[in-house]
Amino acid sequence: MSDEPVVTLRHLRALGYCVPRIRAWCREHGIDLREFQEEHGVPVSRVRATGCYFAARAADLAESEVNHGR
């Protein structure tokens, strides 16, 4: 099991992303929306690999929580 931070729906919603746009983004990048569920999440490296600003902001938030003890 990896200690890598994960991005969850909570992170995406905290950034103000709406569910329809999150769903569309997932389709565009081949990620199942269900992977963002709180108990699982998507590894930051996988989210960053999409190369988009939307993903980078969510990854930054997930990493900052880990680095600052959420």
PDB file of N, CA, C and O in Angstrom:
ATOM      1  N   MET A   1       0.839  -1.179   0.000  1.00  0.00           N
ATOM      2  CA  MET A   1       0.000   0.000   0.000  1.00  0.00           C
ATOM      3  C   MET A   1       0.882   1.239   0.000  1.00  0.00           C
ATOM      4  O   MET A   1       1.874   1.302   0.725  1.00  0.00           O
ATOM      5  N   SER A   2       0.523   2.214  -0.804  1.00  0.00           N
ATOM      6  CA  SER A   2       1.301   3.438  -0.959  1.00  0.00           C
ATOM      7  C   SER A   2       0.902   4.491   0.071  1.00  0.00           C
ATOM      8  O   SER A   2      -0.248   4.560   0.505  1.00  0.00           O
ATOM      9  N   ASP A   3       1.874   5.298   0.444  1.00  0.00           N
ATOM     10  CA  ASP A   3       1.602   6.427   1.328  1.00  0.00           C
ATOM     11  C   ASP A   3       1.285   7.680   0.532  1.00  0.00           C
ATOM     12  O   ASP A   3       1.164   8.768   1.096  1.00  0.00           O
ATOM     13  N   GLU A   4       1.150   7.529  -0.769  1.00  0.00           N
ATOM     14  CA  GLU A   4       0.864   8.673  -1.640  1.00  0.00           C
ATOM     15  C   GLU A   4      -0.505   9.259  -1.310  1.00  0.00           C
ATOM     16  O   GLU A   4      -1.468   8.515  -1.127  1.00  0.00           O
ATOM     17  N   PRO A   5      -0.598  10.589  -1.232  1.00  0.00           N
ATOM     18  CA  PRO A   5      -1.903  11.216  -1.000  1.00  0.00           C
ATOM     19  C   PRO A   5      -2.856  10.884  -2.142  1.00  0.00           C
ATOM     20  O   PRO A   5      -2.437  10.605  -3.265  1.00  0.00           O
ATOM     21  N   VAL A   6      -4.140  10.921  -1.828  1.00  0.00           N
ATOM     22  CA  VAL A   6      -5.163  10.685  -2.840  1.00  0.00           C
ATOM     23  C   VAL A   6      -6.108  11.877  -2.922  1.00  0.00           C
ATOM     24  O   VAL A   6      -6.326  12.590  -1.943  1.00  0.00           O
ATOM     25  N   VAL A   7      -6.659  12.074  -4.108  1.00  0.00           N
ATOM     26  CA  VAL A   7      -7.661  13.102  -4.351  1.00  0.00           C
ATOM     27  C   VAL A   7      -9.025  12.443  -4.238  1.00  0.00           C
ATOM     28  O   VAL A   7      -9.269  11.392  -4.831  1.00  0.00           O
ATOM     29  N   THR A   8      -9.915  13.069  -3.469  1.00  0.00           N
ATOM     30  CA  THR A   8     -11.270  12.537  -3.295  1.00  0.00           C
ATOM     31  C   THR A   8     -12.294  13.559  -3.801  1.00  0.00           C
ATOM     32  O   THR A   8     -11.949  14.689  -4.145  1.00  0.00           O
ATOM     33  N   LEU A   9     -13.535  13.141  -3.835  1.00  0.00           N
ATOM     34  CA  LEU A   9     -14.596  14.073  -4.218  1.00  0.00           C
ATOM     35  C   LEU A   9     -14.641  15.278  -3.288  1.00  0.00           C
ATOM     36  O   LEU A   9     -14.984  16.382  -3.709  1.00  0.00           O
ATOM     37  N   ARG A  10     -14.298  15.067  -2.040  1.00  0.00           N
ATOM     38  CA  ARG A  10     -14.293  16.181  -1.086  1.00  0.00           C
ATOM     39  C   ARG A  10     -13.332  17.275  -1.548  1.00  0.00           C
ATOM     40  O   ARG A  10     -13.646  18.460  -1.437  1.00  0.00           O
ATOM     41  N   HIS A  11     -12.173  16.889  -2.062  1.00  0.00           N
ATOM     42  CA  HIS A  11     -11.212  17.874  -2.565  1.00  0.00           C
ATOM     43  C   HIS A  11     -11.788  18.623  -3.767  1.00  0.00           C
ATOM     44  O   HIS A  11     -11.690  19.847  -3.858  1.00  0.00           O
ATOM     45  N   LEU A  12     -12.382  17.874  -4.675  1.00  0.00           N
ATOM     46  CA  LEU A  12     -12.935  18.493  -5.880  1.00  0.00           C
ATOM     47  C   LEU A  12     -14.052  19.469  -5.539  1.00  0.00           C
ATOM     48  O   LEU A  12     -14.128  20.559  -6.105  1.00  0.00           O
ATOM     49  N   ARG A  13     -14.912  19.076  -4.617  1.00  0.00           N
ATOM     50  CA  ARG A  13     -16.026  19.944  -4.208  1.00  0.00           C
ATOM     51  C   ARG A  13     -15.512  21.165  -3.434  1.00  0.00           C
ATOM     52  O   ARG A  13     -16.064  22.257  -3.567  1.00  0.00           O
ATOM     53  N   ALA A  14     -14.469  20.987  -2.633  1.00  0.00           N
ATOM     54  CA  ALA A  14     -13.895  22.104  -1.882  1.00  0.00           C
ATOM     55  C   ALA A  14     -13.362  23.191  -2.819  1.00  0.00           C
ATOM     56  O   ALA A  14     -13.325  24.368  -2.460  1.00  0.00           O
ATOM     57  N   LEU A  15     -12.959  22.792  -3.998  1.00  0.00           N
ATOM     58  CA  LEU A  15     -12.469  23.742  -4.991  1.00  0.00           C
ATOM     59  C   LEU A  15     -13.596  24.343  -5.826  1.00  0.00           C
ATOM     60  O   LEU A  15     -13.354  25.161  -6.713  1.00  0.00           O
ATOM     61  N   GLY A  16     -14.823  23.931  -5.535  1.00  0.00           N
ATOM     62  CA  GLY A  16     -15.980  24.493  -6.226  1.00  0.00           C
ATOM     63  C   GLY A  16     -16.324  23.837  -7.548  1.00  0.00           C
ATOM     64  O   GLY A  16     -17.123  24.368  -8.320  1.00  0.00           O
ATOM     65  N   TYR A  17     -15.726  22.685  -7.813  1.00  0.00           N
ATOM     66  CA  TYR A  17     -16.022  21.991  -9.064  1.00  0.00           C
ATOM     67  C   TYR A  17     -17.397  21.345  -8.973  1.00  0.00           C
ATOM     68  O   TYR A  17     -17.709  20.675  -7.988  1.00  0.00           O
ATOM     69  N   CYS A  18     -18.213  21.544  -9.994  1.00  0.00           N
ATOM     70  CA  CYS A  18     -19.567  20.984  -9.997  1.00  0.00           C
ATOM     71  C   CYS A  18     -19.532  19.533 -10.478  1.00  0.00           C
ATOM     72  O   CYS A  18     -18.641  19.130 -11.225  1.00  0.00           O
ATOM     73  N   VAL A  19     -20.511  18.770 -10.035  1.00  0.00           N
ATOM     74  CA  VAL A  19     -20.563  17.343 -10.362  1.00  0.00           C
ATOM     75  C   VAL A  19     -20.625  17.100 -11.873  1.00  0.00           C
ATOM     76  O   VAL A  19     -19.927  16.209 -12.357  1.00  0.00           O
ATOM     77  N   PRO A  20     -21.432  17.852 -12.646  1.00  0.00           N
ATOM     78  CA  PRO A  20     -21.435  17.600 -14.088  1.00  0.00           C
ATOM     79  C   PRO A  20     -20.055  17.800 -14.734  1.00  0.00           C
ATOM     80  O   PRO A  20     -19.667  17.037 -15.619  1.00  0.00           O
ATOM     81  N   ARG A  21     -19.324  18.814 -14.295  1.00  0.00           N
ATOM     82  CA  ARG A  21     -17.990  19.044 -14.862  1.00  0.00           C
ATOM     83  C   ARG A  21     -17.009  17.975 -14.396  1.00  0.00           C
ATOM     84  O   ARG A  21     -16.158  17.541 -15.172  1.00  0.00           O
ATOM     85  N   ILE A  22     -17.114  17.547 -13.145  1.00  0.00           N
ATOM     86  CA  ILE A  22     -16.248  16.468 -12.643  1.00  0.00           C
ATOM     87  C   ILE A  22     -16.507  15.203 -13.452  1.00  0.00           C
ATOM     88  O   ILE A  22     -15.572  14.513 -13.857  1.00  0.00           O
ATOM     89  N   ARG A  23     -17.772  14.908 -13.683  1.00  0.00           N
ATOM     90  CA  ARG A  23     -18.145  13.708 -14.457  1.00  0.00           C
ATOM     91  C   ARG A  23     -17.548  13.788 -15.872  1.00  0.00           C
ATOM     92  O   ARG A  23     -16.983  12.812 -16.365  1.00  0.00           O
ATOM     93  N   ALA A  24     -17.676  14.951 -16.516  1.00  0.00           N
ATOM     94  CA  ALA A  24     -17.145  15.126 -17.872  1.00  0.00           C
ATOM     95  C   ALA A  24     -15.623  14.991 -17.881  1.00  0.00           C
ATOM     96  O   ALA A  24     -15.056  14.354 -18.769  1.00  0.00           O
ATOM     97  N   TRP A  25     -14.963  15.595 -16.885  1.00  0.00           N
ATOM     98  CA  TRP A  25     -13.512  15.513 -16.792  1.00  0.00           C
ATOM     99  C   TRP A  25     -13.073  14.051 -16.651  1.00  0.00           C
ATOM    100  O   TRP A  25     -12.118  13.620 -17.298  1.00  0.00           O
ATOM    101  N   CYS A  26     -13.770  13.299 -15.810  1.00  0.00           N
ATOM    102  CA  CYS A  26     -13.445  11.876 -15.636  1.00  0.00           C
ATOM    103  C   CYS A  26     -13.555  11.121 -16.953  1.00  0.00           C
ATOM    104  O   CYS A  26     -12.681  10.320 -17.285  1.00  0.00           O
ATOM    105  N   ARG A  27     -14.620  11.370 -17.700  1.00  0.00           N
ATOM    106  CA  ARG A  27     -14.780  10.713 -19.006  1.00  0.00           C
ATOM    107  C   ARG A  27     -13.626  11.079 -19.938  1.00  0.00           C
ATOM    108  O   ARG A  27     -13.083  10.219 -20.631  1.00  0.00           O
ATOM    109  N   GLU A  28     -13.255  12.361 -19.950  1.00  0.00           N
ATOM    110  CA  GLU A  28     -12.181  12.835 -20.832  1.00  0.00           C
ATOM    111  C   GLU A  28     -10.846  12.169 -20.526  1.00  0.00           C
ATOM    112  O   GLU A  28     -10.023  11.981 -21.421  1.00  0.00           O
ATOM    113  N   HIS A  29     -10.633  11.812 -19.263  1.00  0.00           N
ATOM    114  CA  HIS A  29      -9.337  11.293 -18.841  1.00  0.00           C
ATOM    115  C   HIS A  29      -9.358   9.814 -18.450  1.00  0.00           C
ATOM    116  O   HIS A  29      -8.379   9.304 -17.905  1.00  0.00           O
ATOM    117  N   GLY A  30     -10.455   9.132 -18.722  1.00  0.00           N
ATOM    118  CA  GLY A  30     -10.526   7.689 -18.486  1.00  0.00           C
ATOM    119  C   GLY A  30     -10.485   7.300 -17.019  1.00  0.00           C
ATOM    120  O   GLY A  30      -9.963   6.243 -16.663  1.00  0.00           O
ATOM    121  N   ILE A  31     -11.036   8.153 -16.174  1.00  0.00           N
ATOM    122  CA  ILE A  31     -11.086   7.856 -14.743  1.00  0.00           C
ATOM    123  C   ILE A  31     -12.539   7.638 -14.350  1.00  0.00           C
ATOM    124  O   ILE A  31     -13.408   8.443 -14.686  1.00  0.00           O
ATOM    125  N   ASP A  32     -12.796   6.564 -13.649  1.00  0.00           N
ATOM    126  CA  ASP A  32     -14.148   6.266 -13.176  1.00  0.00           C
ATOM    127  C   ASP A  32     -14.449   7.199 -12.000  1.00  0.00           C
ATOM    128  O   ASP A  32     -13.697   7.230 -11.025  1.00  0.00           O
ATOM    129  N   LEU A  33     -15.520   7.942 -12.087  1.00  0.00           N
ATOM    130  CA  LEU A  33     -15.902   8.893 -11.040  1.00  0.00           C
ATOM    131  C   LEU A  33     -15.953   8.230  -9.671  1.00  0.00           C
ATOM    132  O   LEU A  33     -15.634   8.859  -8.662  1.00  0.00           O
ATOM    133  N   ARG A  34     -16.352   6.968  -9.632  1.00  0.00           N
ATOM    134  CA  ARG A  34     -16.451   6.256  -8.345  1.00  0.00           C
ATOM    135  C   ARG A  34     -15.109   6.108  -7.645  1.00  0.00           C
ATOM    136  O   ARG A  34     -15.061   5.890  -6.435  1.00  0.00           O
ATOM    137  N   GLU A  35     -14.014   6.226  -8.400  1.00  0.00           N
ATOM    138  CA  GLU A  35     -12.686   6.125  -7.790  1.00  0.00           C
ATOM    139  C   GLU A  35     -12.406   7.282  -6.839  1.00  0.00           C
ATOM    140  O   GLU A  35     -11.534   7.173  -5.977  1.00  0.00           O
ATOM    141  N   PHE A  36     -13.128   8.384  -6.983  1.00  0.00           N
ATOM    142  CA  PHE A  36     -12.922   9.548  -6.128  1.00  0.00           C
ATOM    143  C   PHE A  36     -13.659   9.451  -4.795  1.00  0.00           C
ATOM    144  O   PHE A  36     -13.602  10.377  -3.987  1.00  0.00           O
ATOM    145  N   GLN A  37     -14.340   8.350  -4.564  1.00  0.00           N
ATOM    146  CA  GLN A  37     -15.060   8.191  -3.303  1.00  0.00           C
ATOM    147  C   GLN A  37     -14.107   8.347  -2.134  1.00  0.00           C
ATOM    148  O   GLN A  37     -12.927   8.006  -2.222  1.00  0.00           O
ATOM    149  N   GLU A  38     -14.629   8.859  -1.053  1.00  0.00           N
ATOM    150  CA  GLU A  38     -13.822   9.157   0.132  1.00  0.00           C
ATOM    151  C   GLU A  38     -12.944   7.999   0.592  1.00  0.00           C
ATOM    152  O   GLU A  38     -11.787   8.222   0.950  1.00  0.00           O
ATOM    153  N   GLU A  39     -13.446   6.792   0.595  1.00  0.00           N
ATOM    154  CA  GLU A  39     -12.665   5.685   1.138  1.00  0.00           C
ATOM    155  C   GLU A  39     -11.571   5.198   0.194  1.00  0.00           C
ATOM    156  O   GLU A  39     -10.711   4.421   0.608  1.00  0.00           O
ATOM    157  N   HIS A  40     -11.583   5.626  -1.038  1.00  0.00           N
ATOM    158  CA  HIS A  40     -10.566   5.183  -1.990  1.00  0.00           C
ATOM    159  C   HIS A  40      -9.710   6.339  -2.478  1.00  0.00           C
ATOM    160  O   HIS A  40      -8.533   6.439  -2.131  1.00  0.00           O
ATOM    161  N   GLY A  41     -10.287   7.189  -3.264  1.00  0.00           N
ATOM    162  CA  GLY A  41      -9.549   8.304  -3.846  1.00  0.00           C
ATOM    163  C   GLY A  41      -8.669   7.857  -5.000  1.00  0.00           C
ATOM    164  O   GLY A  41      -8.473   6.665  -5.237  1.00  0.00           O
ATOM    165  N   VAL A  42      -8.149   8.839  -5.707  1.00  0.00           N
ATOM    166  CA  VAL A  42      -7.270   8.595  -6.852  1.00  0.00           C
ATOM    167  C   VAL A  42      -5.890   9.155  -6.488  1.00  0.00           C
ATOM    168  O   VAL A  42      -5.791  10.307  -6.064  1.00  0.00           O
ATOM    169  N   PRO A  43      -4.836   8.369  -6.645  1.00  0.00           N
ATOM    170  CA  PRO A  43      -3.500   8.842  -6.288  1.00  0.00           C
ATOM    171  C   PRO A  43      -3.154  10.160  -6.985  1.00  0.00           C
ATOM    172  O   PRO A  43      -3.473  10.373  -8.154  1.00  0.00           O
ATOM    173  N   VAL A  44      -2.501  11.022  -6.238  1.00  0.00           N
ATOM    174  CA  VAL A  44      -2.114  12.336  -6.749  1.00  0.00           C
ATOM    175  C   VAL A  44      -1.327  12.206  -8.054  1.00  0.00           C
ATOM    176  O   VAL A  44      -1.554  12.978  -8.986  1.00  0.00           O
ATOM    177  N   SER A  45      -0.416  11.253  -8.134  1.00  0.00           N
ATOM    178  CA  SER A  45       0.404  11.099  -9.344  1.00  0.00           C
ATOM    179  C   SER A  45      -0.456  10.805 -10.567  1.00  0.00           C
ATOM    180  O   SER A  45      -0.171  11.294 -11.660  1.00  0.00           O
ATOM    181  N   ARG A  46      -1.488  10.022 -10.392  1.00  0.00           N
ATOM    182  CA  ARG A  46      -2.382   9.689 -11.511  1.00  0.00           C
ATOM    183  C   ARG A  46      -3.204  10.898 -11.925  1.00  0.00           C
ATOM    184  O   ARG A  46      -3.435  11.119 -13.114  1.00  0.00           O
ATOM    185  N   VAL A  47      -3.644  11.680 -10.950  1.00  0.00           N
ATOM    186  CA  VAL A  47      -4.415  12.891 -11.249  1.00  0.00           C
ATOM    187  C   VAL A  47      -3.519  13.905 -11.960  1.00  0.00           C
ATOM    188  O   VAL A  47      -3.929  14.501 -12.956  1.00  0.00           O
ATOM    189  N   ARG A  48      -2.304  14.102 -11.457  1.00  0.00           N
ATOM    190  CA  ARG A  48      -1.362  15.044 -12.091  1.00  0.00           C
ATOM    191  C   ARG A  48      -0.990  14.610 -13.509  1.00  0.00           C
ATOM    192  O   ARG A  48      -0.751  15.455 -14.372  1.00  0.00           O
ATOM    193  N   ALA A  49      -0.940  13.308 -13.752  1.00  0.00           N
ATOM    194  CA  ALA A  49      -0.542  12.794 -15.067  1.00  0.00           C
ATOM    195  C   ALA A  49      -1.482  13.245 -16.182  1.00  0.00           C
ATOM    196  O   ALA A  49      -1.119  13.180 -17.356  1.00  0.00           O
ATOM    197  N   THR A  50      -2.683  13.702 -15.830  1.00  0.00           N
ATOM    198  CA  THR A  50      -3.606  14.204 -16.854  1.00  0.00           C
ATOM    199  C   THR A  50      -3.102  15.502 -17.456  1.00  0.00           C
ATOM    200  O   THR A  50      -3.467  15.858 -18.576  1.00  0.00           O
ATOM    201  N   GLY A  51      -2.256  16.214 -16.706  1.00  0.00           N
ATOM    202  CA  GLY A  51      -1.651  17.432 -17.232  1.00  0.00           C
ATOM    203  C   GLY A  51      -2.547  18.659 -17.270  1.00  0.00           C
ATOM    204  O   GLY A  51      -2.202  19.651 -17.912  1.00  0.00           O
ATOM    205  N   CYS A  52      -3.667  18.614 -16.609  1.00  0.00           N
ATOM    206  CA  CYS A  52      -4.550  19.782 -16.670  1.00  0.00           C
ATOM    207  C   CYS A  52      -4.563  20.556 -15.354  1.00  0.00           C
ATOM    208  O   CYS A  52      -4.288  20.013 -14.283  1.00  0.00           O
ATOM    209  N   TYR A  53      -4.885  21.818 -15.470  1.00  0.00           N
ATOM    210  CA  TYR A  53      -4.911  22.720 -14.316  1.00  0.00           C
ATOM    211  C   TYR A  53      -5.914  22.251 -13.270  1.00  0.00           C
ATOM    212  O   TYR A  53      -5.628  22.292 -12.073  1.00  0.00           O
ATOM    213  N   PHE A  54      -7.074  21.811 -13.708  1.00  0.00           N
ATOM    214  CA  PHE A  54      -8.132  21.286 -12.834  1.00  0.00           C
ATOM    215  C   PHE A  54      -7.552  20.215 -11.914  1.00  0.00           C
ATOM    216  O   PHE A  54      -7.775  20.232 -10.703  1.00  0.00           O
ATOM    217  N   ALA A  55      -6.820  19.302 -12.497  1.00  0.00           N
ATOM    218  CA  ALA A  55      -6.234  18.192 -11.745  1.00  0.00           C
ATOM    219  C   ALA A  55      -5.127  18.671 -10.816  1.00  0.00           C
ATOM    220  O   ALA A  55      -5.033  18.219  -9.675  1.00  0.00           O
ATOM    221  N   ALA A  56      -4.294  19.577 -11.296  1.00  0.00           N
ATOM    222  CA  ALA A  56      -3.181  20.081 -10.491  1.00  0.00           C
ATOM    223  C   ALA A  56      -3.683  20.761  -9.222  1.00  0.00           C
ATOM    224  O   ALA A  56      -3.101  20.575  -8.153  1.00  0.00           O
ATOM    225  N   ARG A  57      -4.743  21.537  -9.322  1.00  0.00           N
ATOM    226  CA  ARG A  57      -5.290  22.213  -8.136  1.00  0.00           C
ATOM    227  C   ARG A  57      -5.786  21.197  -7.111  1.00  0.00           C
ATOM    228  O   ARG A  57      -5.548  21.352  -5.913  1.00  0.00           O
ATOM    229  N   ALA A  58      -6.473  20.161  -7.581  1.00  0.00           N
ATOM    230  CA  ALA A  58      -6.987  19.137  -6.670  1.00  0.00           C
ATOM    231  C   ALA A  58      -5.830  18.368  -6.018  1.00  0.00           C
ATOM    232  O   ALA A  58      -5.872  18.069  -4.825  1.00  0.00           O
ATOM    233  N   ALA A  59      -4.809  18.055  -6.802  1.00  0.00           N
ATOM    234  CA  ALA A  59      -3.640  17.348  -6.267  1.00  0.00           C
ATOM    235  C   ALA A  59      -2.917  18.219  -5.243  1.00  0.00           C
ATOM    236  O   ALA A  59      -2.480  17.720  -4.206  1.00  0.00           O
ATOM    237  N   ASP A  60      -2.790  19.504  -5.521  1.00  0.00           N
ATOM    238  CA  ASP A  60      -2.154  20.427  -4.577  1.00  0.00           C
ATOM    239  C   ASP A  60      -2.896  20.442  -3.248  1.00  0.00           C
ATOM    240  O   ASP A  60      -2.276  20.423  -2.185  1.00  0.00           O
ATOM    241  N   LEU A  61      -4.223  20.475  -3.310  1.00  0.00           N
ATOM    242  CA  LEU A  61      -5.023  20.506  -2.098  1.00  0.00           C
ATOM    243  C   LEU A  61      -4.832  19.214  -1.290  1.00  0.00           C
ATOM    244  O   LEU A  61      -4.638  19.266  -0.075  1.00  0.00           O
ATOM    245  N   ALA A  62      -4.884  18.080  -1.951  1.00  0.00           N
ATOM    246  CA  ALA A  62      -4.701  16.790  -1.268  1.00  0.00           C
ATOM    247  C   ALA A  62      -3.326  16.718  -0.610  1.00  0.00           C
ATOM    248  O   ALA A  62      -3.202  16.275   0.532  1.00  0.00           O
ATOM    249  N   GLU A  63      -2.298  17.153  -1.328  1.00  0.00           N
ATOM    250  CA  GLU A  63      -0.940  17.129  -0.773  1.00  0.00           C
ATOM    251  C   GLU A  63      -0.791  18.105   0.386  1.00  0.00           C
ATOM    252  O   GLU A  63      -0.121  17.797   1.371  1.00  0.00           O
ATOM    253  N   SER A  64      -1.399  19.260   0.282  1.00  0.00           N
ATOM    254  CA  SER A  64      -1.271  20.244   1.364  1.00  0.00           C
ATOM    255  C   SER A  64      -1.922  19.752   2.654  1.00  0.00           C
ATOM    256  O   SER A  64      -1.440  20.048   3.747  1.00  0.00           O
ATOM    257  N   GLU A  65      -2.999  19.012   2.529  1.00  0.00           N
ATOM    258  CA  GLU A  65      -3.640  18.444   3.724  1.00  0.00           C
ATOM    259  C   GLU A  65      -2.726  17.444   4.413  1.00  0.00           C
ATOM    260  O   GLU A  65      -2.635  17.420   5.640  1.00  0.00           O
ATOM    261  N   VAL A  66      -2.057  16.628   3.631  1.00  0.00           N
ATOM    262  CA  VAL A  66      -1.149  15.635   4.183  1.00  0.00           C
ATOM    263  C   VAL A  66       0.049  16.336   4.824  1.00  0.00           C
ATOM    264  O   VAL A  66       0.478  15.975   5.920  1.00  0.00           O
ATOM    265  N   ASN A  67       0.576  17.329   4.134  1.00  0.00           N
ATOM    266  CA  ASN A  67       1.766  18.040   4.617  1.00  0.00           C
ATOM    267  C   ASN A  67       1.489  18.916   5.830  1.00  0.00           C
ATOM    268  O   ASN A  67       2.402  19.210   6.602  1.00  0.00           O
ATOM    269  N   HIS A  68       0.236  19.335   6.006  1.00  0.00           N
ATOM    270  CA  HIS A  68      -0.109  20.214   7.119  1.00  0.00           C
ATOM    271  C   HIS A  68      -0.992  19.525   8.148  1.00  0.00           C
ATOM    272  O   HIS A  68      -1.606  20.185   8.986  1.00  0.00           O
ATOM    273  N   GLY A  69      -1.055  18.225   8.087  1.00  0.00           N
ATOM    274  CA  GLY A  69      -1.771  17.459   9.095  1.00  0.00           C
ATOM    275  C   GLY A  69      -3.273  17.629   9.106  1.00  0.00           C
ATOM    276  O   GLY A  69      -3.919  17.377  10.124  1.00  0.00           O
ATOM    277  N   ARG A  70      -3.828  18.044   8.011  1.00  0.00           N
ATOM    278  CA  ARG A  70      -5.277  18.225   7.832  1.00  0.00           C
ATOM    279  C   ARG A  70      -5.939  18.406   9.122  1.00  0.00           C
ATOM    280  O   ARG A  70      -7.158  18.572   9.174  1.00  0.00           O
TER     281      ARG A  70
END
